[in-house]
């Protein structure tokens, strides 16, 4: 599950740019395999950063994660000569991702997922006397 789609990339950066950088076959349109790989890489980077804090994958996708995924995927689509604005946006996206991972920024609707993940991993400790019955390995 990706946090963004080809349609999201088109909406944020325009058809012309995405088709140009993702056209591997000379067709004039984006190669869906290449775009899927870039979006998958962006999703993997996001998941790696947030796995310790949130239950993944997040559904519905928070708008901030969609934005981060688009900026990271856009950077990945450039083979070389990546424009400074694209690099800058990817750097900003990674900074936002670090802020979310550290808890400095929170994702709306994700707090419940975090609590649910924490509750699943609880261990209850009880203090008191060991059980005692005849033949028990604990004495008796």
Buried (B, 14 or more C-beta within 10 A) or exposed (E): EBBBBBEBBBBBBEEEBBBEBBBEEEEEEBBEEBBBBBBBBBBEBBBEBBEEBBBBBBEEBBEBBBBBBBBBBBBBBBEEEBEEEBEEBBEEBBEBBEEBBEEEEBBEEBEEBBEEBEEEEEEEEEEEEEEEEEEEEEEE
